[in-house]
Amino acid sequence: MNQARLSELKKKMKQTFLCVKQKFAEFKVLKQPTIERYTNGSKDGNKIASATVVNINIVSVRLPDEATIFTVEAKAIVLALKYTAFEK
């Protein structure tokens, strides 16, 4: 891929990101009140865990050593969804 094409692609990706970010901000305003949830899955050597943060609450779980990073990230999202269902 030549430099001009790569530069053009980066510009389009940035525009798309900014558009999605703006649409999300508009959605949040329309759907007030909202509760933001943050998720994280990480793998550091043999230590593997998933977590979600809601307000000041942190929910985390240790996963098997053979878990993939995809599984770890997905588990973090599941934790957030379960925590949301538990709140209601």
Order of alpha helices (4+ residues) and beta strands (2+ residues): alpha-beta-beta-beta-alpha
